[in-house]
Amino acid sequence: SFTTGNAEYSKRVVESLRLFSIAVSFASVNSSVSMPCSMSHASIPKERAASLSPPADLVRISVGIEHSADLLEDIEHAFEAAAVVQKAAA
């Protein structure tokens, strides 16, 4: 898991991944990624969310059986793609 300091940036990173499936469940041989605050923890009532929810920018990855070099390349690409979008929006 990691945080980026910005929930929108985290979302762009997640959406830019090509080898990681966006999924809440980690019970698979395939790599997956999620943003718990907007997925598995989204149903927590707002009055309880501050104490129970993970950070809004938290990205959780689960590594599957794909080749590690391919996964690292995909993650690097996702950060680069998200940075380009962020610079264009600024």
SVG drawing of the C-alpha trace seen along z (x, -y; Angstrom):
<svg xmlns="http://www.w3.org/2000/svg" viewBox="-24 -25 36 43">
<polyline fill="none" stroke="black" stroke-width="0.4" points="0.0,0.0 1.0,-3.6 -0.3,-7.1 0.3,-9.9 -0.8,-12.9 -3.7,-13.5 -6.8,-11.4 -7.3,-12.5 -3.7,-11.7 -4.1,-8.3 -7.2,-7.6 -5.3,-8.5 -2.5,-6.2 -4.9,-3.3 -6.8,-4.0 -3.5,-4.1 -2.4,-0.6 -2.7,2.0 -1.7,5.2 -3.5,4.7 -7.2,5.3 -9.2,2.9 -10.9,5.1 -11.8,5.2 -10.9,8.8 -7.3,10.0 -8.1,13.7 -6.6,14.3 -3.4,15.3 -3.6,12.0 -2.4,8.7 -5.1,6.3 -5.3,2.7 -7.9,0.9 -8.6,-2.4 -10.2,-1.2 -11.7,-4.6 -13.8,-4.7 -14.4,-1.0 -14.6,1.4 -14.9,-1.4 -17.2,-3.7 -20.3,-2.5 -19.0,-3.7 -21.3,-6.5 -19.6,-9.9 -19.9,-10.5 -17.8,-7.4 -15.5,-7.6 -13.0,-9.9 -12.0,-7.3 -12.5,-4.2 -11.7,-4.9 -8.2,-4.6 -6.7,-7.8 -8.6,-8.9 -5.4,-8.7 -4.4,-5.2 -3.7,-2.7 -3.5,1.0 -1.9,3.4 -1.9,7.2 0.8,8.8 0.0,11.9 2.0,14.3 2.9,11.9 6.6,11.3 7.9,8.7 9.7,6.6 6.4,6.3 4.5,5.2 7.2,2.6 7.2,1.2 3.4,1.0 3.5,-0.9 6.2,-3.3 4.1,-3.9 1.0,-4.7 2.8,-7.2 4.2,-8.9 0.8,-9.0 -0.9,-10.4 1.8,-13.1 1.2,-14.2 -2.5,-14.5 -1.8,-16.5 0.6,-18.9 -1.9,-19.5 -4.7,-20.2 -2.5,-22.8"/>
</svg>
